[in-house]
Amino acid sequence: MSGQVVKRARYKSSVKGSGVPGVLKLTEDRFEFMPHDPTSSARLDVEFRFVKGHKVTKEVPNKPALLNLTQDPEMGGGYIFEFESYPDREVCREFVGKVLAKFSDASKAGSEKSAVKLVDEQLSTKEMERRIKLLREDSDLQKLHKQFVLSGVLTEAEFWATRKKLLDGDISRTSKQRVGFKSAMISDLKPSTDGRTNRVTFNLTPEIIHQIFAEKPAVHQAFLNFVPNKMTEKDFWNKYCRAEYLHCTRNVVAAAAEAAEDEELAVFLKHDDILASEARRKIRRVDPTLDMEADQGDDYIHLPDHGIFRDGSKETIDPQYEQYRRTLSQDLNRHAAVVLEGRPIDVELEDTRTVAEALAKSKQVEAANEKSEGSVNQERSERISRMTEIEDLQAPRDLPLAPLCIKDPRDYFDSQQANALKTLGDTLAGSKQIKCSLSTQESYGSLRGFISEIKSVGLSDPIVKPDIALKVLNGLTQNISSNKFNLGKNPQESVLDRLPTITKEELLHHWTSIQELLKHFWSSYPITTAYLYTKVSRLKDAMSQIYPKLQEMKESVQSDFRHQVSLLVQPMLQALDAAFAHYDADMQKRSSSRSGERPNGFV
């Protein structure tokens, strides 16, 4: 078998794809693909021991000559190459067959996720720029990348796989923001006239139509009912503009007369029943204990010469025309509510029918959500019952508790000590008579008697254990010696703030490094592939190098800060010890089960 085979081919991600032209090089242990375009990310360098098999297409005229090098599905499929001629394909097929036969035993080791070494990891230009930007903006991230990726502890893919949220967050910051409604009211849109005839013109843009549908549910429903069954879209908006013009003239009599003659026009002239129903539903959700009439009169509208003159609420009209009157306060309140709620949908505004249907679907979803919240009505009824009940006839809801108020903590502890002594006295009263009031002579005699008894009998248990006492004394001594230098400083400072700047930065760097290694270490368990076994071995070697660095840092700091540094380093060592203990236990378990049959897929 010759040492290598080099052929021109196209690397294809799918059979129907056009592919990337380049050169395919086959050797006895790997195959490489180099695209003609040096900027292309489709460069491959794959070892044959991770290839499970190969497939070819039948030799048919005018059909491409394809060679598919297959992998396990969990490793991402295979690699498809299209050759210029069938003879070139057959040469490569025979070479691959011989190589795979040579690696047939090694291929049983299992799939390895990162066996494919893409030189550029098949990254797009934007993804690469995003990673470079994050490294440039975050110096700590740049240090970790340099420490672990450039040294070979982690690969690029492994390093960035745990930072998908960081990369996605950079994308979301540049995402399109949903635009809300404009603050301009629909009633402020005045028609234009040509000055020669009585014809007026309303200019309705897609944005204005969307706002009309949101602020006037009756117009929205009428559009769904009338267009295109009863009238065209143009006729519909002509009628709407006619109704708006009648409202501008403030002639309710003329509006009532035209509404009586035209049923469709009456929908735009009368009050919005759908809007009134929504308002009643919202009022029912208001806390019934809230007194909404408490501030009645605070607006001074009931006083003479107060209020909005152009509102029309002070005008006296016939009750039969009341349904055709529209006040400024109604328009203003509805417009403010819609602006605060925002756009319920985010669709293209060019097609009016699509906007109307999308808005209707969002209303249906909102109504279904309100129905599902059945507990709201139950809670409302409970609040009403609590407000209407007579307190004298109800049982107490909460048990009366006496508030605990200790003005002097010493009183509390003295009383506890007295109770303890009393209890001790009660237990000993049956065996020995205790006299609480003793003279000096009696006290001295009692003490000598106790000493003589101890000399003759001895103590069954020591009063204080020497090893515990020594540990406590050493801890107190170190604490006192380290704290005496901090007297008078800011009490809000942390332990890190009191350390030298170099020591503080070194501690933080070690802590972030340990966190990075442990994050990858624990996520690699259980070890089910050769890739994970190799990764854990690399991480173990990197973690073992941190122990001497931490010990060297503790020895290099001043004696005044050594105890504080030891306290900060202790959690780091405990985290590393836990990881190594788990690793040793797992290795021991694997070595003991090697003689038996192992589950499929485990190393």
C-alpha positions in Angstrom: 0.0 0.0 0.0 1.4 3.4 -1.0 2.0 6.0 1.7 -0.6 8.5 0.6 -3.1 9.4 -2.1 -3.9 13.0 -3.2 -6.9 13.8 -5.4 -9.0 16.9 -6.3 -12.5 16.7 -4.8 -15.4 18.7 -3.3 -16.3 18.5 0.4 -20.1 18.5 0.8 -22.1 18.8 3.9 -25.1 17.1 2.1 -25.5 15.0 -1.0 -27.5 17.8 -2.8 -25.1 20.6 -1.8 -22.7 22.3 -4.2 -19.7 21.6 -2.0 -16.4 23.3 -1.5 -13.6 22.6 -4.1 -10.2 21.6 -2.8 -7.6 18.9 -2.4 -8.1 15.6 -0.5 -5.0 14.0 1.0 -5.2 10.4 2.4 -2.4 9.0 4.5 -2.1 5.8 6.6 -3.4 7.4 9.8 -5.6 10.4 8.7 -7.2 12.3 5.9 -6.9 16.0 5.3 -9.0 18.3 3.1 -7.6 21.7 2.0 -10.0 24.1 0.2 -8.8 26.2 -2.7 -10.1 29.3 -0.9 -7.7 30.0 2.0 -10.4 31.9 3.9 -12.8 29.0 3.9 -13.6 27.3 7.2 -14.1 23.8 5.6 -10.6 22.6 6.4 -10.5 19.0 7.8 -7.9 17.0 9.6 -9.4 13.7 10.8 -7.8 10.5 12.1 -8.9 7.3 10.5 -9.4 5.6 13.9 -12.6 7.6 14.3 -14.1 6.6 11.0 -16.4 3.7 11.2 -16.9 2.9 7.5 -17.3 4.2 4.0 -20.0 4.2 1.3 -19.9 4.9 -2.4 -22.6 5.6 -5.1 -23.1 3.4 -8.1 -21.2 4.2 -11.2 -23.9 5.8 -13.4 -23.3 8.2 -16.3 -23.9 11.9 -15.5 -24.1 11.1 -11.8 -21.5 12.4 -9.3 -18.9 10.1 -8.0 -19.4 10.3 -4.2 -17.4 8.8 -1.3 -19.0 9.0 2.2 -16.7 8.4 5.2 -19.1 7.6 8.0 -18.9 8.1 11.8 -21.2 7.3 14.8 -24.3 9.5 14.7 -23.4 11.1 18.1 -20.2 12.3 16.5 -22.0 14.3 13.8 -22.5 11.9 10.8 -19.8 11.6 8.1 -17.8 13.4 5.4 -19.0 13.4 1.8 -16.5 14.0 -1.1 -17.3 14.3 -4.8 -14.6 13.4 -7.2 -14.0 14.5 -10.8 -14.1 11.0 -12.1 -15.0 7.5 -11.0 -11.4 6.2 -11.4 -10.2 8.8 -8.9 -13.0 7.8 -6.5 -12.1 4.1 -6.8 -8.5 4.7 -6.0 -9.5 6.6 -2.8 -12.1 3.9 -1.9 -9.5 1.1 -2.1 -7.0 3.1 0.0 -9.6 3.9 2.6 -10.7 0.2 2.8 -7.2 -0.9 3.5 -6.6 1.8 6.2 -9.9 1.0 7.9 -9.0 -2.7 8.0 -5.8 -1.7 9.8 -7.7 0.4 12.4 -10.6 -2.0 12.9 -9.4 -2.9 16.4 -8.7 0.7 17.4 -12.2 1.8 16.2 -13.8 -0.1 19.0 -12.6 2.4 21.6 -15.8 4.5 21.0 -16.7 7.7 19.4 -14.9 10.9 20.3 -16.8 14.1 19.9 -13.8 16.3 19.1 -12.0 13.8 16.9 -12.5 16.1 14.0 -10.0 18.9 14.2 -11.4 21.7 12.2 -8.6 24.2 11.8 -11.1 27.1 12.1 -13.8 24.9 13.9 -16.1 25.8 11.0 -16.8 29.2 12.6 -18.4 32.0 10.7 -16.8 35.4 10.5 -19.4 36.9 12.8 -18.9 34.2 15.5 -15.1 34.6 15.4 -15.5 38.4 15.7 -17.9 38.0 18.6 -15.4 35.8 20.5 -12.5 38.2 19.8 -14.7 41.1 21.0 -15.5 39.3 24.3 -11.8 38.5 24.9 -10.8 42.0 24.2 -13.5 43.5 26.6 -13.0 41.0 29.5 -9.4 40.8 30.7 -10.1 38.0 33.1 -11.7 35.9 30.3 -8.6 36.6 28.2 -6.3 35.3 31.0 -8.3 32.1 31.3 -8.3 31.6 27.5 -4.5 32.1 27.4 -3.9 29.9 30.5 -6.0 26.9 29.4 -6.6 27.0 25.7 -3.1 28.0 24.5 -1.5 25.5 26.9 -3.7 22.6 25.6 -5.7 21.9 28.8 -8.9 22.9 27.0 -9.8 23.1 23.3 -11.5 26.1 21.8 -14.8 24.3 21.5 -14.6 23.1 25.2 -13.8 26.6 26.4 -16.6 28.4 24.6 -19.2 25.6 25.1 -19.6 26.7 28.7 -20.1 30.3 27.6 -23.0 30.0 25.2 -25.1 32.4 27.3 -22.3 34.9 27.1 -22.2 34.6 23.3 -26.0 34.6 23.0 -26.3 37.6 25.3 -24.0 39.6 22.9 -26.4 38.6 20.1 -29.5 39.6 22.0 -28.1 43.0 22.8 -28.0 43.7 19.1 -31.4 42.1 18.4 -34.3 44.1 17.0 -36.3 46.0 19.6 -40.1 45.9 19.3 -41.4 49.3 18.5 -44.4 50.6 20.5 -47.3 52.8 19.4 -46.7 56.5 18.9 -48.0 58.9 21.5 -50.0 60.9 18.9 -53.8 60.3 19.2 -55.9 59.2 16.3 -58.4 62.0 17.0 -55.6 64.5 16.3 -55.3 63.3 12.7 -57.3 65.9 10.8 -58.5 65.5 7.2 -57.1 67.7 4.4 -59.1 69.7 1.9 -58.3 70.8 -1.6 -59.9 74.3 -1.1 -62.0 74.1 -4.3 -64.5 71.4 -3.4 -66.2 70.0 -0.3 -64.1 66.8 -0.5 -61.9 65.9 2.5 -59.1 63.3 2.5 -57.9 61.2 5.4 -54.4 59.7 5.1 -54.4 56.2 6.7 -51.0 54.6 6.9 -50.4 50.9 8.0 -49.2 52.2 11.3 -52.4 54.2 11.9 -54.6 51.3 10.9 -52.8 49.1 13.4 -53.4 51.7 16.1 -57.1 52.0 15.1 -57.5 48.3 15.5 -55.8 48.3 19.0 -57.7 51.3 20.3 -61.2 50.5 18.8 -62.1 46.8 19.2 -65.5 47.5 17.4 -63.7 48.7 14.3 -61.4 45.7 14.4 -64.3 43.3 14.7 -66.2 45.1 12.0 -63.3 44.7 9.6 -63.2 41.0 10.2 -67.0 40.7 9.6 -67.4 43.0 6.6 -64.2 42.7 4.6 -64.3 41.2 2.0 -67.8 39.5 2.5 -69.9 42.7 2.5 -67.6 45.4 1.1 -64.1 46.0 -0.1 -61.4 47.3 2.1 -61.5 50.7 0.4 -65.3 51.0 1.0 -64.8 50.0 4.7 -62.2 52.8 5.3 -64.4 55.3 3.5 -67.2 54.6 5.9 -64.8 54.8 8.9 -63.5 58.2 7.7 -67.0 59.4 7.2 -67.8 58.6 10.8 -64.7 60.3 12.0 -65.6 63.4 10.0 -69.0 63.5 11.7 -67.4 63.2 15.1 -65.1 66.1 14.2 -68.1 68.3 13.4 -69.6 67.4 16.8 -73.1 67.3 15.3 -74.6 64.4 17.1 -78.0 64.9 15.4 -76.5 64.5 11.9 -74.5 61.5 13.1 -77.7 59.9 14.5 -79.6 60.5 11.2 -76.9 58.9 9.0 -76.5 56.0 11.4 -80.2 55.3 11.1 -79.9 55.0 7.3 -76.7 53.1 7.1 -76.3 50.0 9.4 -72.6 49.6 8.7 -71.9 53.3 9.4 -73.7 53.0 12.7 -71.0 50.6 14.0 -68.4 53.4 13.8 -70.7 56.1 15.2 -72.1 54.4 18.3 -70.3 53.6 21.5 -67.9 50.7 21.4 -69.7 47.8 23.2 -66.6 45.6 23.1 -64.6 48.3 24.8 -67.2 48.7 27.5 -67.3 45.0 28.1 -63.5 45.0 28.5 -63.7 47.9 31.0 -66.3 46.1 33.1 -64.1 43.0 33.1 -61.1 45.0 34.3 -63.2 46.7 37.0 -64.2 43.2 38.3 -60.5 42.4 38.8 -60.0 45.5 41.0 -59.6 44.9 44.7 -63.2 45.2 46.1 -61.8 46.7 49.3 -60.5 49.7 47.4 -62.8 52.7 47.8 -62.8 54.3 44.3 -65.1 57.1 45.4 -62.8 58.3 48.2 -61.1 60.8 45.8 -64.2 61.9 44.0 -64.1 65.7 43.7 -60.3 66.0 43.9 -60.3 67.0 40.2 -62.5 70.0 40.8 -64.5 69.2 37.7 -67.7 69.6 39.7 -66.9 73.2 40.5 -67.9 76.0 38.1 -65.3 77.2 35.5 -63.3 73.9 36.0 -62.8 71.1 33.6 -62.1 70.7 29.9 -64.3 73.0 27.9 -63.9 71.2 24.5 -64.5 67.8 26.2 -68.2 68.1 25.6 -69.1 66.4 28.9 -70.8 69.6 30.2 -73.0 69.9 27.2 -76.7 69.1 27.6 -78.1 66.9 24.8 -81.1 64.8 24.3 -80.7 61.3 25.8 -81.5 59.6 22.5 -78.3 61.1 21.1 -76.2 60.1 24.0 -74.8 57.0 22.3 -73.4 59.1 19.4 -71.4 61.5 21.6 -67.7 60.9 22.2 -65.7 63.0 24.7 -62.1 63.8 24.8 -61.5 62.1 28.1 -62.7 58.8 26.7 -60.3 59.0 23.7 -57.5 60.1 25.9 -57.9 57.4 28.5 -58.2 54.6 25.9 -55.2 55.9 23.9 -53.1 56.1 27.1 -54.0 52.5 28.0 -53.1 51.2 24.6 -49.7 53.0 24.6 -48.9 51.6 28.0 -49.8 48.0 27.0 -47.6 48.2 23.9 -48.0 46.3 20.7 -49.7 42.9 21.3 -48.3 41.5 18.0 -45.2 41.9 15.9 -46.0 41.3 12.3 -45.5 43.1 9.0 -48.1 45.9 8.7 -48.4 46.0 4.9 -51.3 43.5 4.8 -54.3 44.8 6.8 -56.0 41.4 6.8 -53.0 39.7 8.4 -52.7 42.4 11.1 -56.4 42.0 11.9 -56.3 38.2 12.2 -53.1 38.3 14.2 -54.6 40.8 16.6 -57.7 38.6 17.0 -55.6 35.6 17.8 -53.8 37.5 20.5 -57.1 38.5 22.0 -58.2 34.9 22.1 -55.1 33.8 23.9 -55.5 36.6 26.4 -59.2 35.6 27.0 -58.1 31.9 27.5 -55.5 32.9 30.0 -58.0 34.9 32.0 -60.4 31.9 32.0 -57.7 29.7 33.3 -57.1 32.0 36.3 -60.2 30.8 38.1 -58.6 31.4 41.5 -58.8 35.2 40.9 -62.6 35.2 41.3 -62.3 32.9 44.3 -59.8 35.2 46.0 -62.0 38.2 45.2 -65.1 36.6 46.8 -63.0 35.8 49.9 -61.9 39.4 50.2 -65.6 40.5 49.9 -66.6 38.0 52.6 -63.9 39.3 54.9 -65.0 42.9 54.4 -68.7 42.1 55.1 -68.4 39.8 58.1 -69.1 41.1 61.6 -65.9 41.0 63.7 -67.7 40.3 67.0 -69.2 37.0 65.6 -65.9 35.7 64.1 -63.3 33.6 65.9 -59.9 35.0 66.2 -57.8 34.3 63.1 -54.4 34.5 64.9 -53.5 33.3 68.3 -52.5 36.2 70.6 -48.8 36.3 71.2 -47.0 38.4 73.8 -44.2 40.4 72.1 -40.7 39.6 73.3 -38.9 42.6 74.5 -35.5 42.3 76.3 -34.3 45.7 77.2 -31.1 44.4 78.8 -29.8 41.0 77.4 -27.9 40.4 80.7 -31.2 40.0 82.5 -32.1 37.2 80.2 -28.9 35.3 80.6 -28.8 35.9 84.3 -32.2 34.4 84.7 -31.3 31.4 82.5 -28.2 30.8 84.7 -30.4 31.0 87.8 -32.8 28.5 86.4 -30.0 26.1 85.5 -28.5 26.3 89.1 -32.0 25.8 90.5 -32.5 22.7 88.4 -29.1 21.4 89.4 -29.9 22.0 93.0 -33.2 20.2 92.7 -31.4 17.1 91.3 -28.8 17.0 94.1 -31.2 17.8 96.9 -32.1 14.2 97.5 -28.5 13.0 97.9 -26.6 15.9 99.5 -27.7 18.9 101.5 -26.7 22.2 99.8 -26.2 25.3 101.9 -26.3 28.4 99.8 -25.1 30.9 102.4 -21.6 30.0 103.6 -19.1 32.0 105.7 -15.5 32.4 104.6 -14.3 29.7 106.9 -16.9 27.3 105.6 -16.1 28.0 102.0 -12.4 27.5 102.6 -13.0 24.2 104.3 -15.3 23.0 101.5 -12.7 23.9 98.9 -9.9 22.0 100.8 -12.3 19.0 101.1 -12.8 18.9 97.3 -9.1 19.2 96.6 -8.3 16.3 99.0 -11.0 14.2 97.4 -9.5 14.8 93.9 -6.0 13.9 95.2 -7.1 10.7 96.6 -9.6 9.5 94.0 -8.5 11.5 90.9 -10.6 12.7 88.0 -12.4 10.2 85.8 -12.4 12.6 82.8 -10.2 15.6 82.2 -11.9 19.0 82.5 -10.4 20.3 79.3 -9.0 18.1 76.5 -5.5 19.2 75.8 -5.6 18.9 72.0 -8.8 20.9 71.6 -7.6 23.6 74.1 -4.3 23.9 72.1 -6.2 24.3 68.8 -8.5 27.0 70.2 -5.7 28.9 71.8 -3.6 28.9 68.6 -6.6 30.1 66.6 -7.3 32.9 69.0 -3.7 33.9 69.1 -3.5 34.1 65.3 -6.8 36.0 65.1 -5.7 38.5 67.7 -2.3 39.1 66.0 -3.9 39.6 62.6 -6.7 41.8 63.8 -4.7 44.2 65.8 -3.3 45.7 62.6 -6.9 46.4 61.3 -8.1 48.5 64.2 -9.5 51.9 63.1 -10.0 50.8 59.5 -13.3 50.8 57.6 -15.5 48.0 59.0 -17.2 47.6 55.6 -14.0 46.3 54.0 -13.8 42.6 53.2 -10.8 40.4 54.0 -9.6 40.7 50.4 -9.6 44.5 50.7 -7.1 44.3 53.6 -4.6 42.2 51.7 -1.9 43.6 49.4 -3.1 44.3 45.8 -0.8 41.6 44.3 -1.9 39.0 46.8 -5.6 39.9 46.2 -5.3 39.6 42.4 -3.4 36.3 42.7 -6.1 34.9 44.9 -8.9 35.9 42.6 -7.0 34.5 39.6 -6.5 31.1 41.3 -10.1 31.0 42.3 -11.4 31.7 38.8 -9.0 29.1 37.4 -10.1 26.5 39.9 -13.8 27.3 39.1 -13.1 26.9 35.3 -11.3 23.5 35.8 -13.9 22.2 38.2 -16.8 23.2 35.9 -15.3 21.1 33.0 -14.3 18.3 35.4 -17.7 17.7 36.9 -19.5 18.1 33.6 -17.4 15.3 32.1 -18.9 12.7 34.4 -20.0 9.9 33.9 -17.1 9.0 31.7 -18.7 7.1 28.8 -16.2 7.8 25.9 -12.5 7.9 25.3 -12.8 11.6 24.6 -14.2 12.3 28.2 -11.5 10.0 29.7 -8.7 12.0 27.9 -10.4 15.3 28.9 -10.6 14.4 32.6 -6.9 13.3 32.6 -5.9 16.7 31.2 -8.0 18.5 33.8 -6.6 16.4 36.6 -3.0 17.2 35.6 -3.9 20.9 35.4 -5.5 20.8 38.9 -2.6 19.0 40.4 -0.3 21.9 39.4 -2.4 24.4 41.5 -1.5 22.9 44.9 2.2 24.0 44.9 1.1 27.4 43.6 -1.3 27.9 46.5 1.3 26.7 49.0 4.0 29.0 47.5 1.6 32.0 47.7 0.8 31.3 51.4 4.5 31.2 52.2 5.4 34.3 50.3 2.9 36.7 52.0 3.8 38.6 55.2 3.2 36.8 58.5 0.5 39.3 59.4 -1.7 38.2 56.5 -0.7 34.5 56.4 -3.7 33.4 58.5 -6.2 35.4 56.5 -4.8 34.0 53.2 -4.9 30.5 54.7 -8.6 30.9 55.5 -9.3 32.1 51.9 -7.2 29.2 50.3 -8.9 26.5 52.5 -12.2 26.4 50.4 -10.1 26.1 47.2 -8.2 23.2 48.6 -11.4 21.5 49.8 -12.9 21.8 46.3 -9.9 20.4 44.6 -9.7 17.5 47.2 -13.3 16.6 46.5 -12.6 16.4 42.8 -9.5 14.2 43.3 -11.4 12.0 45.7 -14.1 11.4 43.1 -11.5 10.7 40.4 -9.7 8.2 42.6 -12.9 6.5 43.6 -14.1 6.3 39.9 -10.7 4.9 38.8 -10.7 2.3 41.5 -14.3 1.3 40.5 -13.2 0.9 36.9 -10.1 -1.1 37.7 -12.2 -3.5 39.9 -14.8 -4.0 37.2 -12.3 -4.6 34.3 -12.5 -8.3 34.8 -16.3 -8.3 34.4 -18.4 -7.3 31.4 -18.7 -3.5 31.0 -21.8 -1.7 29.8 -21.8 -0.8 26.1 -20.2 2.5 25.3 -18.2 2.8 28.6 -14.4 3.1 28.4 
